[in-house]
């Protein structure tokens, strides 16, 4: 993930298209808003399993990806440190995925 991807997460947050934190991500999934779920490198395996299970349970098409950056590093782009975020806009999600892939 590049600085560009972190910047995009910050922009998505400012635009109201990002849910940050465990409970907010679960709520976004339940409301069928989540397009992309991003897990920090140091987020627990339990959280990853829970998010994947919830995606399946909610019959969501949201993609779950783990990135190389820690909660603290993601927190620099957002107002607080979090281990999981949900991008709730298809355009932002595709731009973030592209930035992650370009690495």
Backbone as XML, in Angstrom:
<?xml version="1.0"?>
<chain id="A" units="angstrom">
  <residue number="1" name="UNK">
    <atom name="N" x="0.852" y="-1.182" z="0.000"/>
    <atom name="CA" x="0.000" y="0.000" z="0.000"/>
    <atom name="C" x="0.886" y="1.228" z="0.000"/>
  </residue>
  <residue number="2" name="UNK">
    <atom name="N" x="0.578" y="2.114" z="-0.849"/>
    <atom name="CA" x="1.387" y="3.319" z="-0.984"/>
    <atom name="C" x="0.775" y="4.471" z="-0.202"/>
  </residue>
  <residue number="3" name="UNK">
    <atom name="N" x="1.505" y="5.568" z="-0.153"/>
    <atom name="CA" x="0.974" y="6.771" z="0.473"/>
    <atom name="C" x="-0.296" y="7.215" z="-0.241"/>
  </residue>
  <residue number="4" name="UNK">
    <atom name="N" x="-0.393" y="6.916" z="-1.539"/>
    <atom name="CA" x="-1.584" y="7.261" z="-2.308"/>
    <atom name="C" x="-2.808" y="6.543" z="-1.738"/>
  </residue>
  <residue number="5" name="UNK">
    <atom name="N" x="-2.663" y="5.276" z="-1.421"/>
    <atom name="CA" x="-3.780" y="4.511" z="-0.869"/>
    <atom name="C" x="-4.188" y="5.056" z="0.492"/>
  </residue>
  <residue number="6" name="UNK">
    <atom name="N" x="-3.214" y="5.406" z="1.315"/>
    <atom name="CA" x="-3.519" y="5.988" z="2.620"/>
    <atom name="C" x="-4.236" y="7.324" z="2.449"/>
  </residue>
  <residue number="7" name="UNK">
    <atom name="N" x="-3.808" y="8.110" z="1.482"/>
    <atom name="CA" x="-4.469" y="9.383" z="1.189"/>
    <atom name="C" x="-5.913" y="9.160" z="0.746"/>
  </residue>
  <residue number="8" name="UNK">
    <atom name="N" x="-6.118" y="8.137" z="-0.081"/>
    <atom name="CA" x="-7.471" y="7.821" z="-0.533"/>
    <atom name="C" x="-8.369" y="7.411" z="0.629"/>
  </residue>
  <residue number="9" name="UNK">
    <atom name="N" x="-7.807" y="6.678" z="1.599"/>
    <atom name="CA" x="-8.590" y="6.317" z="2.778"/>
    <atom name="C" x="-8.989" y="7.573" z="3.551"/>
  </residue>
  <residue number="10" name="UNK">
    <atom name="N" x="-8.051" y="8.506" z="3.679"/>
    <atom name="CA" x="-8.346" y="9.769" z="4.350"/>
    <atom name="C" x="-9.437" y="10.550" z="3.625"/>
  </residue>
  <residue number="11" name="UNK">
    <atom name="N" x="-9.354" y="10.593" z="2.301"/>
    <atom name="CA" x="-10.378" y="11.279" z="1.511"/>
    <atom name="C" x="-11.741" y="10.598" z="1.647"/>
  </residue>
  <residue number="12" name="UNK">
    <atom name="N" x="-11.740" y="9.278" z="1.634"/>
    <atom name="CA" x="-12.995" y="8.535" z="1.789"/>
    <atom name="C" x="-13.624" y="8.826" z="3.154"/>
  </residue>
  <residue number="13" name="UNK">
    <atom name="N" x="-12.780" y="8.923" z="4.169"/>
    <atom name="CA" x="-13.278" y="9.242" z="5.513"/>
    <atom name="C" x="-13.917" y="10.629" z="5.517"/>
  </residue>
  <residue number="14" name="UNK">
    <atom name="N" x="-13.236" y="11.603" z="4.926"/>
    <atom name="CA" x="-13.763" y="12.967" z="4.877"/>
    <atom name="C" x="-15.056" y="13.048" z="4.072"/>
  </residue>
  <residue number="15" name="UNK">
    <atom name="N" x="-15.177" y="12.196" z="3.055"/>
    <atom name="CA" x="-16.368" y="12.185" z="2.204"/>
    <atom name="C" x="-17.513" y="11.376" z="2.821"/>
  </residue>
  <residue number="16" name="UNK">
    <atom name="N" x="-17.260" y="10.765" z="3.965"/>
    <atom name="CA" x="-18.294" y="9.960" z="4.606"/>
    <atom name="C" x="-18.500" y="8.609" z="3.961"/>
  </residue>
  <residue number="17" name="UNK">
    <atom name="N" x="-17.489" y="8.131" z="3.244"/>
    <atom name="CA" x="-17.578" y="6.856" z="2.521"/>
    <atom name="C" x="-16.716" y="5.775" z="3.148"/>
  </residue>
  <residue number="18" name="UNK">
    <atom name="N" x="-16.353" y="5.946" z="4.422"/>
    <atom name="CA" x="-15.483" y="4.996" z="5.095"/>
    <atom name="C" x="-16.006" y="4.759" z="6.505"/>
  </residue>
  <residue number="19" name="UNK">
    <atom name="N" x="-16.064" y="3.501" z="6.909"/>
    <atom name="CA" x="-16.406" y="3.132" z="8.277"/>
    <atom name="C" x="-15.134" y="2.611" z="8.924"/>
  </residue>
  <residue number="20" name="UNK">
    <atom name="N" x="-14.780" y="3.155" z="10.080"/>
    <atom name="CA" x="-13.530" y="2.775" z="10.736"/>
    <atom name="C" x="-13.815" y="2.133" z="12.085"/>
  </residue>
  <residue number="21" name="UNK">
    <atom name="N" x="-13.201" y="0.978" z="12.291"/>
    <atom name="CA" x="-13.359" y="0.261" z="13.554"/>
    <atom name="C" x="-14.287" y="-0.936" z="13.401"/>
  </residue>
  <residue number="22" name="UNK">
    <atom name="N" x="-14.110" y="-1.870" z="14.299"/>
    <atom name="CA" x="-14.816" y="-3.154" z="14.269"/>
    <atom name="C" x="-16.336" y="-2.989" z="14.175"/>
  </residue>
  <residue number="23" name="UNK">
    <atom name="N" x="-16.929" y="-2.286" z="15.118"/>
    <atom name="CA" x="-18.389" y="-2.166" z="15.154"/>
    <atom name="C" x="-18.937" y="-1.401" z="13.953"/>
  </residue>
  <residue number="24" name="UNK">
    <atom name="N" x="-18.237" y="-0.352" z="13.538"/>
    <atom name="CA" x="-18.680" y="0.443" z="12.390"/>
    <atom name="C" x="-18.630" y="-0.385" z="11.108"/>
  </residue>
  <residue number="25" name="UNK">
    <atom name="N" x="-17.619" y="-1.244" z="10.973"/>
    <atom name="CA" x="-17.506" y="-2.095" z="9.785"/>
    <atom name="C" x="-18.632" y="-3.137" z="9.773"/>
  </residue>
  <residue number="26" name="UNK">
    <atom name="N" x="-18.916" y="-3.725" z="10.928"/>
    <atom name="CA" x="-20.018" y="-4.691" z="11.000"/>
    <atom name="C" x="-21.341" y="-4.022" z="10.644"/>
  </residue>
  <residue number="27" name="UNK">
    <atom name="N" x="-21.545" y="-2.796" z="11.109"/>
    <atom name="CA" x="-22.766" y="-2.063" z="10.783"/>
    <atom name="C" x="-22.855" y="-1.780" z="9.278"/>
  </residue>
  <residue number="28" name="UNK">
    <atom name="N" x="-21.727" y="-1.399" z="8.670"/>
    <atom name="CA" x="-21.712" y="-1.150" z="7.224"/>
    <atom name="C" x="-22.057" y="-2.420" z="6.454"/>
  </residue>
  <residue number="29" name="UNK">
    <atom name="N" x="-21.552" y="-3.555" z="6.911"/>
    <atom name="CA" x="-21.874" y="-4.833" z="6.263"/>
    <atom name="C" x="-23.361" y="-5.144" z="6.403"/>
  </residue>
  <residue number="30" name="UNK">
    <atom name="N" x="-23.902" y="-4.948" z="7.588"/>
    <atom name="CA" x="-25.313" y="-5.246" z="7.819"/>
    <atom name="C" x="-26.223" y="-4.339" z="7.011"/>
  </residue>
  <residue number="31" name="UNK">
    <atom name="N" x="-25.780" y="-3.116" z="6.770"/>
    <atom name="CA" x="-26.582" y="-2.174" z="5.983"/>
    <atom name="C" x="-26.299" y="-2.274" z="4.478"/>
  </residue>
  <residue number="32" name="UNK">
    <atom name="N" x="-25.485" y="-3.261" z="4.110"/>
    <atom name="CA" x="-25.150" y="-3.518" z="2.696"/>
    <atom name="C" x="-24.432" y="-2.344" z="2.037"/>
  </residue>
  <residue number="33" name="UNK">
    <atom name="N" x="-23.621" y="-1.629" z="2.796"/>
    <atom name="CA" x="-22.880" y="-0.489" z="2.258"/>
    <atom name="C" x="-21.432" y="-0.838" z="1.927"/>
  </residue>
  <residue number="34" name="UNK">
    <atom name="N" x="-20.885" y="-1.827" z="2.579"/>
    <atom name="CA" x="-19.471" y="-2.153" z="2.459"/>
    <atom name="C" x="-19.118" y="-2.730" z="1.096"/>
  </residue>
  <residue number="35" name="UNK">
    <atom name="N" x="-18.042" y="-2.188" z="0.495"/>
    <atom name="CA" x="-17.550" y="-2.676" z="-0.788"/>
    <atom name="C" x="-16.190" y="-3.352" z="-0.601"/>
  </residue>
  <residue number="36" name="UNK">
    <atom name="N" x="-15.377" y="-2.782" z="0.280"/>
    <atom name="CA" x="-14.019" y="-3.279" z="0.510"/>
    <atom name="C" x="-13.710" y="-3.185" z="1.998"/>
  </residue>
  <residue number="37" name="UNK">
    <atom name="N" x="-13.240" y="-4.281" z="2.576"/>
    <atom name="CA" x="-12.840" y="-4.298" z="3.986"/>
    <atom name="C" x="-11.330" y="-4.472" z="4.030"/>
  </residue>
  <residue number="38" name="UNK">
    <atom name="N" x="-10.673" y="-3.542" z="4.717"/>
    <atom name="CA" x="-9.215" y="-3.549" z="4.806"/>
    <atom name="C" x="-8.811" y="-3.840" z="6.238"/>
  </residue>
  <residue number="39" name="UNK">
    <atom name="N" x="-7.937" y="-4.848" z="6.390"/>
    <atom name="CA" x="-7.419" y="-5.227" z="7.699"/>
    <atom name="C" x="-5.956" y="-4.807" z="7.807"/>
  </residue>
  <residue number="40" name="UNK">
    <atom name="N" x="-5.601" y="-4.242" z="8.947"/>
    <atom name="CA" x="-4.211" y="-3.859" z="9.190"/>
    <atom name="C" x="-3.357" y="-5.108" z="9.370"/>
  </residue>
  <residue number="41" name="UNK">
    <atom name="N" x="-2.068" y="-4.969" z="9.141"/>
    <atom name="CA" x="-1.145" y="-6.097" z="9.269"/>
    <atom name="C" x="-1.171" y="-6.686" z="10.673"/>
  </residue>
  <residue number="42" name="UNK">
    <atom name="N" x="-1.376" y="-5.833" z="11.676"/>
    <atom name="CA" x="-1.367" y="-6.308" z="13.056"/>
    <atom name="C" x="-2.765" y="-6.528" z="13.632"/>
  </residue>
  <residue number="43" name="UNK">
    <atom name="N" x="-3.788" y="-6.544" z="12.787"/>
    <atom name="CA" x="-5.129" y="-6.923" z="13.242"/>
    <atom name="C" x="-5.123" y="-8.427" z="13.486"/>
  </residue>
  <residue number="44" name="UNK">
    <atom name="N" x="-5.881" y="-8.867" z="14.457"/>
    <atom name="CA" x="-5.842" y="-10.278" z="14.835"/>
    <atom name="C" x="-6.474" y="-11.174" z="13.776"/>
  </residue>
  <residue number="45" name="UNK">
    <atom name="N" x="-6.049" y="-12.430" z="13.792"/>
    <atom name="CA" x="-6.619" y="-13.423" z="12.887"/>
    <atom name="C" x="-8.095" y="-13.633" z="13.207"/>
  </residue>
  <residue number="46" name="UNK">
    <atom name="N" x="-8.476" y="-13.466" z="14.470"/>
    <atom name="CA" x="-9.869" y="-13.596" z="14.879"/>
    <atom name="C" x="-10.735" y="-12.553" z="14.181"/>
  </residue>
  <residue number="47" name="UNK">
    <atom name="N" x="-10.245" y="-11.323" z="14.102"/>
    <atom name="CA" x="-10.988" y="-10.254" z="13.435"/>
    <atom name="C" x="-11.128" y="-10.572" z="11.948"/>
  </residue>
  <residue number="48" name="UNK">
    <atom name="N" x="-10.072" y="-11.083" z="11.339"/>
    <atom name="CA" x="-10.140" y="-11.446" z="9.921"/>
    <atom name="C" x="-11.186" y="-12.535" z="9.686"/>
  </residue>
  <residue number="49" name="UNK">
    <atom name="N" x="-11.168" y="-13.575" z="10.528"/>
    <atom name="CA" x="-12.159" y="-14.646" z="10.403"/>
    <atom name="C" x="-13.576" y="-14.109" z="10.589"/>
  </residue>
  <residue number="50" name="UNK">
    <atom name="N" x="-13.732" y="-13.235" z="11.571"/>
    <atom name="CA" x="-15.054" y="-12.672" z="11.841"/>
    <atom name="C" x="-15.564" y="-11.846" z="10.655"/>
  </residue>
  <residue number="51" name="UNK">
    <atom name="N" x="-14.696" y="-11.046" z="10.060"/>
    <atom name="CA" x="-15.113" y="-10.222" z="8.922"/>
    <atom name="C" x="-15.483" y="-11.096" z="7.720"/>
  </residue>
  <residue number="52" name="UNK">
    <atom name="N" x="-14.685" y="-12.110" z="7.448"/>
    <atom name="CA" x="-14.979" y="-13.012" z="6.332"/>
    <atom name="C" x="-16.288" y="-13.772" z="6.575"/>
  </residue>
  <residue number="53" name="UNK">
    <atom name="N" x="-16.490" y="-14.192" z="7.828"/>
    <atom name="CA" x="-17.726" y="-14.895" z="8.176"/>
    <atom name="C" x="-18.932" y="-13.970" z="8.009"/>
  </residue>
  <residue number="54" name="UNK">
    <atom name="N" x="-18.789" y="-12.730" z="8.446"/>
    <atom name="CA" x="-19.897" y="-11.774" z="8.334"/>
    <atom name="C" x="-20.202" y="-11.433" z="6.872"/>
  </residue>
  <residue number="55" name="UNK">
    <atom name="N" x="-19.166" y="-11.330" z="6.034"/>
    <atom name="CA" x="-19.374" y="-11.091" z="4.605"/>
    <atom name="C" x="-20.213" y="-12.223" z="4.024"/>
  </residue>
  <residue number="56" name="UNK">
    <atom name="N" x="-19.874" y="-13.450" z="4.361"/>
    <atom name="CA" x="-20.624" y="-14.610" z="3.886"/>
    <atom name="C" x="-22.038" y="-14.609" z="4.439"/>
  </residue>
  <residue number="57" name="UNK">
    <atom name="N" x="-22.170" y="-14.366" z="5.746"/>
    <atom name="CA" x="-23.474" y="-14.376" z="6.408"/>
    <atom name="C" x="-24.412" y="-13.316" z="5.821"/>
  </residue>
  <residue number="58" name="UNK">
    <atom name="N" x="-23.872" y="-12.149" z="5.529"/>
    <atom name="CA" x="-24.677" y="-11.052" z="4.983"/>
    <atom name="C" x="-24.862" y="-11.181" z="3.468"/>
  </residue>
  <residue number="59" name="UNK">
    <atom name="N" x="-24.293" y="-12.227" z="2.892"/>
    <atom name="CA" x="-24.359" y="-12.440" z="1.447"/>
    <atom name="C" x="-23.842" y="-11.205" z="0.698"/>
  </residue>
  <residue number="60" name="UNK">
    <atom name="N" x="-22.753" y="-10.667" z="1.209"/>
    <atom name="CA" x="-22.171" y="-9.449" z="0.656"/>
    <atom name="C" x="-21.115" y="-9.797" z="-0.394"/>
  </residue>
  <residue number="61" name="UNK">
    <atom name="N" x="-20.923" y="-8.875" z="-1.318"/>
    <atom name="CA" x="-19.870" y="-9.055" z="-2.314"/>
    <atom name="C" x="-18.601" y="-8.301" z="-1.902"/>
  </residue>
  <residue number="62" name="UNK">
    <atom name="N" x="-18.580" y="-7.795" z="-0.685"/>
    <atom name="CA" x="-17.420" y="-7.049" z="-0.202"/>
    <atom name="C" x="-16.175" y="-7.929" z="-0.209"/>
  </residue>
  <residue number="63" name="UNK">
    <atom name="N" x="-15.077" y="-7.337" z="-0.600"/>
    <atom name="CA" x="-13.790" y="-8.032" z="-0.638"/>
    <atom name="C" x="-13.048" y="-7.727" z="0.654"/>
  </residue>
  <residue number="64" name="UNK">
    <atom name="N" x="-12.415" y="-8.730" z="1.241"/>
    <atom name="CA" x="-11.638" y="-8.558" z="2.467"/>
    <atom name="C" x="-10.168" y="-8.707" z="2.115"/>
  </residue>
  <residue number="65" name="UNK">
    <atom name="N" x="-9.370" y="-7.679" z="2.415"/>
    <atom name="CA" x="-7.933" y="-7.728" z="2.130"/>
    <atom name="C" x="-7.141" y="-7.321" z="3.366"/>
  </residue>
  <residue number="66" name="UNK">
    <atom name="N" x="-6.006" y="-7.974" z="3.540"/>
    <atom name="CA" x="-5.072" y="-7.606" z="4.602"/>
    <atom name="C" x="-3.924" y="-6.863" z="3.937"/>
  </residue>
  <residue number="67" name="UNK">
    <atom name="N" x="-3.526" y="-5.748" z="4.532"/>
    <atom name="CA" x="-2.461" y="-4.932" z="3.964"/>
    <atom name="C" x="-1.217" y="-4.999" z="4.838"/>
  </residue>
  <residue number="68" name="UNK">
    <atom name="N" x="-0.131" y="-4.458" z="4.336"/>
    <atom name="CA" x="1.147" y="-4.541" z="5.037"/>
    <atom name="C" x="1.320" y="-3.473" z="6.117"/>
  </residue>
  <residue number="69" name="UNK">
    <atom name="N" x="0.397" y="-2.534" z="6.204"/>
    <atom name="CA" x="0.539" y="-1.442" z="7.157"/>
    <atom name="C" x="-0.167" y="-1.738" z="8.472"/>
  </residue>
  <residue number="70" name="UNK">
    <atom name="N" x="0.383" y="-1.211" z="9.561"/>
    <atom name="CA" x="-0.143" y="-1.459" z="10.898"/>
    <atom name="C" x="-1.303" y="-0.522" z="11.218"/>
  </residue>
  <residue number="71" name="UNK">
    <atom name="N" x="-1.932" y="-0.798" z="12.344"/>
    <atom name="CA" x="-3.025" y="0.053" z="12.806"/>
    <atom name="C" x="-2.564" y="1.499" z="12.988"/>
  </residue>
  <residue number="72" name="UNK">
    <atom name="N" x="-1.393" y="1.674" z="13.529"/>
    <atom name="CA" x="-0.870" y="3.020" z="13.757"/>
    <atom name="C" x="-0.644" y="3.752" z="12.433"/>
  </residue>
  <residue number="73" name="UNK">
    <atom name="N" x="-0.133" y="3.037" z="11.445"/>
    <atom name="CA" x="0.121" y="3.663" z="10.140"/>
    <atom name="C" x="-1.189" y="4.048" z="9.448"/>
  </residue>
  <residue number="74" name="UNK">
    <atom name="N" x="-2.189" y="3.201" z="9.541"/>
    <atom name="CA" x="-3.501" y="3.547" z="8.995"/>
    <atom name="C" x="-4.074" y="4.727" z="9.779"/>
  </residue>
  <residue number="75" name="UNK">
    <atom name="N" x="-3.847" y="4.719" z="11.075"/>
    <atom name="CA" x="-4.340" y="5.786" z="11.934"/>
    <atom name="C" x="-3.808" y="7.159" z="11.581"/>
  </residue>
  <residue number="76" name="UNK">
    <atom name="N" x="-2.650" y="7.219" z="10.957"/>
    <atom name="CA" x="-2.113" y="8.514" z="10.536"/>
    <atom name="C" x="-2.954" y="9.131" z="9.419"/>
  </residue>
  <residue number="77" name="UNK">
    <atom name="N" x="-3.578" y="8.287" z="8.604"/>
    <atom name="CA" x="-4.425" y="8.780" z="7.514"/>
    <atom name="C" x="-5.835" y="9.107" z="8.006"/>
  </residue>
  <residue number="78" name="UNK">
    <atom name="N" x="-6.198" y="8.527" z="9.136"/>
    <atom name="CA" x="-7.537" y="8.728" z="9.705"/>
    <atom name="C" x="-7.378" y="9.428" z="11.059"/>
  </residue>
  <residue number="79" name="UNK">
    <atom name="N" x="-8.461" y="9.868" z="11.629"/>
    <atom name="CA" x="-8.321" y="10.559" z="12.915"/>
    <atom name="C" x="-7.992" y="9.646" z="14.098"/>
  </residue>
  <residue number="80" name="UNK">
    <atom name="N" x="-8.068" y="8.331" z="13.932"/>
    <atom name="CA" x="-7.770" y="7.436" z="15.050"/>
    <atom name="C" x="-7.237" y="6.091" z="14.558"/>
  </residue>
  <residue number="81" name="UNK">
    <atom name="N" x="-6.558" y="5.404" z="15.460"/>
    <atom name="CA" x="-5.945" y="4.113" z="15.159"/>
    <atom name="C" x="-7.020" y="3.023" z="15.105"/>
  </residue>
  <residue number="82" name="UNK">
    <atom name="N" x="-7.055" y="2.301" z="13.987"/>
    <atom name="CA" x="-8.024" y="1.214" z="13.823"/>
    <atom name="C" x="-7.367" y="0.026" z="13.128"/>
  </residue>
  <residue number="83" name="UNK">
    <atom name="N" x="-7.922" y="-1.156" z="13.356"/>
    <atom name="CA" x="-7.388" y="-2.357" z="12.730"/>
    <atom name="C" x="-8.168" y="-2.797" z="11.508"/>
  </residue>
  <residue number="84" name="UNK">
    <atom name="N" x="-9.381" y="-2.265" z="11.373"/>
    <atom name="CA" x="-10.222" y="-2.660" z="10.241"/>
    <atom name="C" x="-11.044" y="-1.450" z="9.792"/>
  </residue>
  <residue number="85" name="UNK">
    <atom name="N" x="-11.119" y="-1.287" z="8.467"/>
    <atom name="CA" x="-11.934" y="-0.214" z="7.886"/>
    <atom name="C" x="-12.744" y="-0.786" z="6.724"/>
  </residue>
  <residue number="86" name="UNK">
    <atom name="N" x="-13.861" y="-0.140" z="6.460"/>
    <atom name="CA" x="-14.711" y="-0.523" z="5.341"/>
    <atom name="C" x="-14.847" y="0.663" z="4.410"/>
  </residue>
  <residue number="87" name="UNK">
    <atom name="N" x="-14.515" y="0.454" z="3.140"/>
    <atom name="CA" x="-14.731" y="1.482" z="2.130"/>
    <atom name="C" x="-16.134" y="1.234" z="1.585"/>
  </residue>
  <residue number="88" name="UNK">
    <atom name="N" x="-16.989" y="2.261" z="1.681"/>
    <atom name="CA" x="-18.403" y="2.106" z="1.372"/>
    <atom name="C" x="-18.812" y="2.776" z="0.064"/>
  </residue>
  <residue number="89" name="UNK">
    <atom name="N" x="-17.879" y="2.870" z="-0.856"/>
    <atom name="CA" x="-18.138" y="3.479" z="-2.156"/>
    <atom name="C" x="-17.322" y="2.717" z="-3.201"/>
  </residue>
  <residue number="90" name="UNK">
    <atom name="N" x="-17.970" y="2.301" z="-4.273"/>
    <atom name="CA" x="-17.303" y="1.482" z="-5.288"/>
    <atom name="C" x="-16.135" y="2.216" z="-5.949"/>
  </residue>
  <residue number="91" name="UNK">
    <atom name="N" x="-16.280" y="3.500" z="-6.209"/>
    <atom name="CA" x="-15.201" y="4.258" z="-6.852"/>
    <atom name="C" x="-13.977" y="4.358" z="-5.952"/>
  </residue>
  <residue number="92" name="UNK">
    <atom name="N" x="-14.204" y="4.713" z="-4.679"/>
    <atom name="CA" x="-13.089" y="4.768" z="-3.733"/>
    <atom name="C" x="-12.460" y="3.385" z="-3.574"/>
  </residue>
  <residue number="93" name="UNK">
    <atom name="N" x="-13.303" y="2.347" z="-3.489"/>
    <atom name="CA" x="-12.790" y="0.991" z="-3.297"/>
    <atom name="C" x="-11.889" y="0.568" z="-4.449"/>
  </residue>
  <residue number="94" name="UNK">
    <atom name="N" x="-12.308" y="0.833" z="-5.679"/>
    <atom name="CA" x="-11.486" y="0.430" z="-6.821"/>
    <atom name="C" x="-10.194" y="1.240" z="-6.865"/>
  </residue>
  <residue number="95" name="UNK">
    <atom name="N" x="-10.250" y="2.511" z="-6.506"/>
    <atom name="CA" x="-9.037" y="3.332" z="-6.486"/>
    <atom name="C" x="-8.064" y="2.852" z="-5.409"/>
  </residue>
  <residue number="96" name="UNK">
    <atom name="N" x="-8.589" y="2.501" z="-4.240"/>
    <atom name="CA" x="-7.736" y="1.995" z="-3.150"/>
    <atom name="C" x="-7.122" y="0.658" z="-3.552"/>
  </residue>
  <residue number="97" name="UNK">
    <atom name="N" x="-7.923" y="-0.245" z="-4.117"/>
    <atom name="CA" x="-7.388" y="-1.540" z="-4.565"/>
    <atom name="C" x="-6.300" y="-1.373" z="-5.605"/>
  </residue>
  <residue number="98" name="UNK">
    <atom name="N" x="-6.506" y="-0.454" z="-6.530"/>
    <atom name="CA" x="-5.502" y="-0.198" z="-7.561"/>
    <atom name="C" x="-4.212" y="0.316" z="-6.920"/>
  </residue>
  <residue number="99" name="UNK">
    <atom name="N" x="-4.333" y="1.213" z="-5.964"/>
    <atom name="CA" x="-3.142" y="1.741" z="-5.277"/>
    <atom name="C" x="-2.422" y="0.650" z="-4.486"/>
  </residue>
  <residue number="100" name="UNK">
    <atom name="N" x="-3.195" y="-0.253" z="-3.872"/>
    <atom name="CA" x="-2.592" y="-1.355" z="-3.118"/>
    <atom name="C" x="-1.828" y="-2.273" z="-4.078"/>
  </residue>
  <residue number="101" name="UNK">
    <atom name="N" x="-2.437" y="-2.607" z="-5.207"/>
    <atom name="CA" x="-1.806" y="-3.492" z="-6.180"/>
    <atom name="C" x="-0.543" y="-2.878" z="-6.790"/>
  </residue>
  <residue number="102" name="UNK">
    <atom name="N" x="-0.560" y="-1.564" z="-6.975"/>
    <atom name="CA" x="0.619" y="-0.885" z="-7.533"/>
    <atom name="C" x="1.752" y="-0.851" z="-6.519"/>
  </residue>
  <residue number="103" name="UNK">
    <atom name="N" x="1.381" y="-1.026" z="-5.256"/>
    <atom name="CA" x="2.283" y="-1.180" z="-4.152"/>
    <atom name="C" x="3.341" y="-0.223" z="-3.942"/>
  </residue>
</chain>
